[in-house]
């Protein structure tokens, strides 16, 4: 039995540090394991497909070949489409990660609607979490 570990490759340091969920599937797409990037999973030798999804719905896939009695690492590349390029050519590493946690502030508006003479205003407040909520390892 070999161990399969995971690594996120992204321009965003915040995404590289994120403990994203991963799925490991056999070549016939049968689910072998569900885990997180920070935890390796035991697998038999063979070909596997590894995927992760971001809160935005964007997914990253990779194929990995596990040799007999050797550990392997699946590298999940996340190329965000919304990275902010600055005038000097550098990019903001926080922008892509922030987009996945909550939309840009200027995308939120207060919506007014009128239904049969009833007027309602909707105000939205969001709280961003970092970490893993399911294992109670997170911060605001």
Protein Blocks (a to p, Z undefined) as FASTA:
>chain_A
ZZdddddddfblklmmpccddddddfkopafbdcdfklccdddedddddddddfkopacd
ddddddehiacddddddddfkbccdfkopacfklmmmmmmpccfklpccddddeehiacd
ddddddddedjfklopacZZ
